[in-house]
Amino acid sequence: KGKAKGQKGRKITLKIAKNSIRISFDGGRRLDLSKMGITTFPKCILKLADVDELDLSRNMLKKIPSSIQKFQKLRWLDLHSNQLEELPGAIGTLQNLFYLNICNNKLTTKNLPEELNLLKNLRILNLGLNCLDSIPTSLGALKELMEIGLFDNALTTIPNSVKKLPKLKKLNAKRNPFPDSTKQEEHANSIKCVETLYLIQEKDLCSSCLKMCQDERDKLNKLKSVTPSPSKKPSFPLLLTPNSSAKDNQEEWRLS
């Protein structure tokens, strides 16, 4: 019985919800139901739909109902770290929303509602840590967007309509399998790999300056000749690894 009760998650009553209302730094009313063990959207909070901020993060929600549209005053919605597989199209009716965090869920590109592009006042959108293989070009309609998180997905490209948003200041797309990432690194590295740069010809130097430059160049060449080749694998015999000396006392290794 205890196990079955745990699967249902914690039941949120209207009293619990009312006691969870906080005043945000700018004076707004924030309903904070984060880390409550909630598995289903609590219907009772629809009676508190006049709040400015709603935090349902760090729960076990799989679905947000269309009734979310009743929160018309909502400016700040945090749904990160749940188990959401889809969002309702009704989310597009929240025209006052400027912050939306749906990071760390199970959202796919297919289940991103097209109505997201209706959130004309959105400034911050976090879609990181999901299962997105592409970003809808329609998100280019979010002209007020200043920050967007796309990290840790399965993206191979980002549409120009998103990259060229007029007010965009921060785009985090780290740890995606972009096919041109290695080429970009090679291009960046090619700038750093110039070994010799001539700003003046040798014939234009006086004899003393020429000799000084030649001496410095000879020193540099000697230094290179004694420097180990980077292609050789370095050996660190004094370092312990879990597969060598440390395997004799694995418990101590794990604790350290």
Secondary structure by P-SEA (a helix, b strand, c coil): caaaaaaacccccaaaaaaaccccccccccccccccccccccccccccccccbbbbcccccccccccccccccccbbbbcccccccccccccccccccbbbbcccccccccccccccccccccbbbbcccccccccccccccccccbbbbcccccccccccccccccccccccccccccaaaaaaaaaaaaaccccccccccccccaaaaaaaaaaaaaaaaaaaacccccccccccccccccccccccaaaaaac
